[in-house]
Amino acid sequence: MHRTIATFMVAASLASAAEAQTSPPPGLPAATTSSQATPAFSLDAALGAAGMPSASRTTATDTTTGGAASGPGGSTQSALPSIGAATANVAAATAARRVAGLRPNPELQTQVENISGSGAYRGVRSSETTVGVALPLELGGKRPARVALATARLTRAQIQAEIARADLRLRVTQLYIEAAAAERRSEVLGEQAGIANNALRIARERVQAGDVGPIEMQRAEVLRINAQIAADSATRQAQAARANLETLLNAAVTGPLDRAWFERIDGYGPQRPVEIEGTLALVAAQADVRTADAQVRVARSLRVPDLTVSAFARRLAATNDTAAVVGLSIPLPFFNNGSAFVAQSQAEQTQAQALRSLAIVDTRQQIASAQTEVANAAATARAAGGPGLAAAQEAARIARIGWTQGKFDQIALLDAERTLSQTRQTYVDALAAYHDAQARLDRLTTPAPTISGDER
């Protein structure tokens, strides 16, 4: 009689557990109820809190105006140091360009001669006072070369500001993916802990009914303890991942994260060549080459000596007469004729050109690797979340029923439960890897904006 009652209780418990297992992507009922009551905190919301545009992978910044970089609002810049630093760098480069266009200042010079001598030159009776202006004249195209170099540096700073925004977008996206994956792992392991608790209860009832020996209850107890430890650890990791996202955004992340986005896999197929000439990495490398070219132009212009023209009025105290004095000075390039600076600039120019060629190779390799990772992770996620998960759920269901009826031993049940848990975690890991690879691919293929600097 006792065995019959225990068998009915076990069957009822396992039926409820099997029903919970057959739902397609695994999750806790509490999390589902919460997600229905509270709107999900989407990736677009996270990017908006960071001052970024929508997360759509087809959207790109079109233009960047000259002067201070057009970035997020003041509050966002103060909360996100990387954007604030990039904006300050553009402002500094803009001021440097204005400085480069300025001409040399004239000099006011005064000179008193023939004073405090002896004889007729005692005191100031024979003094000669000269007052005038000296004007430096830049030759060799120094000012246009200087302006060209400052303009190239301003363009490079504006591109760097866009790189900072793209890097920030990637960082926010990756932290969001990490937090979403951690929450899904917490739900999966929490559900496994619930199943382990239920299995322990059933094993205890079967031991009390005399159907099995005490060893099965001990195994179930070990399984429950390990499952609870894993669930608690996953919960702490989920909390830490959400806290990291909140720290970066400097804003609270309320509500559940967007599960539908995390579980969505866009279409993928064979790798297609990507035009990399307009990407941020290549445009930045080309801007470095232009800056190096401008530096060579400046170095060559410095080899031409400048003239200083001066005009003075001289007063002769002895006769109270006034005379004009005109001067012209030119430096003699005996010790430094500028050739060393030209050689240095040309070497840096060669380096910039080589780095641009290297950037082409590296960018193509990184894009190809990211495309492969996207395809592999998508295939793994679809397999683990589709037929793989369905097979693992069915195997666990059959193992529970068979264990209840005495057809399978507890080892087979534990193996089926472990396989189901691993399949679910593989599914979550594959989703996280897919979104991370897709975010890195989007970052690598981000088109550079049109830079319209001040060309006056």
Buried (B, 14 or more C-beta within 10 A) or exposed (E): EEEEEBBEBBBEBBBEBBEBBEEEBBBBEEBBEEBEEEEBBBBBBBBBBBBBEEBEEEEBBEEBBBBBBBBBEEEBBEBBEBBBEBBBBBBBBBBBBEEBBEEEEEEEEEEBEBBEBEEEBEEBEBBBBBBBEBBBEBEBBBBBBBBBBBBBBBBBBBBBBBBBBBBBBBBBBBBBBBBBBBBBBBBBBBBBBBBBBBBBBBBBBBBEBEBBEEEBBEBBBEBBEEBBEBBBEBBEBBBEBBEBBBEBBEBEBEBBBBBEBBBEBEEBEEEEEBEBEEBBBBBBBBBBBBBBBBBBBBBBBBBBBBBBBBEBEBBBBEEEEEEEBEEEEEEEEEEEEBEEBBEEBBEBBEEBBEBBEEBBEBBBEBBBBBBEBBBBBBBBBBBBBEEBBEEBBBBBBBBBBBBBEEEBBBEBBBBBBBBBBEBBBBBBBBBBBBBBBBBBBBBBBBBBBEBEBEEE
